[in-house]
Amino acid sequence: MLNESVYSDVGPTYMYHDETSAIVAEPLEEVFAHMDDHARLTSHMSESSWVMGAGSMQVELDAARGQKIGSWIRLSGKILGVTLAVEEIVTERTPPRRKVWETTGVPRLLVIGRYRMGFEIAPREAGSHLTVFIDYALPQGTLTRWLGYFLGGYYARWCTQRMVGDVVSQFTSNL
């Protein structure tokens, strides 16, 4: 079962926060291995959907595949005809419990700006408790800041819910 997302003020660097949690009926090592694969983790952005403005993003990984501190991930694509791009770097990685990555430079995104995203996994009797979170700022441009003010929370919630939902579905379909 998915928990409700949280949208609140978290400080000057990242003004907004959202998270989604669920119990996954697998040990934390297996959940971490699944979440540590950025190609799989970002699959919801690789699919064309109305949330993605009928567009999609492609993921590019370094040789470490986003699985080491300092490893980089690039996402790029077109959404609503606008070219978007963001580069991320892995800043924390503590298998099998936690991983965090952050944007570098100024992302070219429509409804959120710089962000820090990650997940935490805790053991539970029935498997693992997974929480995916994002701390973010609004974009810098006038139009994108306005869009972010109205749509940033919705987009952040969609991302965290999709990532958690994809994991829950993956392990449920393996039963």
Order of alpha helices (4+ residues) and beta strands (2+ residues): beta-beta-alpha-alpha-alpha-beta-beta-beta-beta-beta-beta-alpha
